[in-house]
Amino acid sequence: MTGSNSTLIFIPDISGFTDFVHRTEIKHSRHFIFELLEIIISRDQLGMQDSEIEGDAFLCYKDSISAIK
């Protein structure tokens, strides 16, 4: 058996974001989206690295996920 390392990339996205923003006042939509992203990020149980937040989505990753072949 040989082991190899790989990287897990996770990009959660909030469904209906664009429609929500267009139907809601900007100050309210910003608050709701911020709260949702904060909840998602705080629930990380893998120790992932946050990379980028863009609108309603963010990119995080975890290096050295062990895969045994």
Secondary structure, DSSP 8 states (H G I E B T S, - for coil): --EEEEEEEE--B-TTHHHHHHHS-HHHHHHHHHHHHHHHHHT--S--EEEEEETTEEEEEEEEEEEE-
